[in-house]
Amino acid sequence: MAYTEATTDTLNAGPILANDEVVDVLNDLLENSRDGEYGFRACAEEVKDPAAKQLFASRAEQCRKAGAELIALVTTYSGTPASGGTTSGALHRGWVHVKGSLGANSELSILESCERGEDAAVARYRKAMKQNLPADVRGVIAMQAEGAQRNHDQIRDLRNAARARE
């Protein structure tokens, strides 16, 4: 789904959020980006297939770059960037590593874990896009939301292919 200005303008009538509210939205997404970065790195560590390792490493780097963009915006809006990811993200990564240490991490189970993480990411971006954000913030978030949706869809397609093989 593309997040265009016309679509979002009709959803967000009323005053633009105050700077501290903008910073809260941005920090929520920053934690989300860090969860994605750390989660994709955890998955890359657990898979054996070189192509899958590269895919997860590439996605981790995209999340890192998204986080850097969000940090710049938080600073622009006189805020302090969040310092980490979420508790649920840490628990999710821990579960991926536990399964790996027990030898239970098939390609399918890793892809299923990644897809759950991407479901959460897409939901957070959708929530953010419902806010009445300044145009510069909305533009960055819209581009990142599209990237999160692409990540989700690619992981879902890989998961479906892995299911078909098993």
C-alpha positions, 0 to 999 in steps of 0.5 A: 500500500502506498502512503500518499499525501492525498490519502494521509491528508484525508485521515488527519484533520486538525492541528499538527502534533506538538514537537514533543508528540512528534518526538514520541512517534519518532522514538516509537518507530526508532525502537521499532527500527532497532528491533528490526535491525537486531532481529534480522541480525539474530536471524542471520546468525542462525541460518546456514544458507548463505543467500538467507544470511545475506538477505537478513544482513541486508534487511538489518542494514536497511533498518539501521539506516531507517533508525539513523533517519529517525534519530536525525528527525528526533534531534530536529524536533528538539528531542532525545533519541530512544536508547534501545529497542522494545522489550517484546523485540528483545524477547523475540530475538531471545527466542530465535537464539534459544531455538537455534541453540536447541537445533530447532531453527529450520529455515521455516521457523526463522522465516515465521519469526521474522514475519511476526516481527515484520507484522509488528513493524508494519502495524507500528508504521500504520499507527504512526501514519494515522497521526497528524505529523509535519510534512517532513516527518510524514514523508520520511515515515511514509517511505519507511512504511513502504520499506517495512511493507516490502520487507514483510511481503518478501519474508512472507513469500519466502516463508510460503516457499519454505512451507511448500518445500517441507 
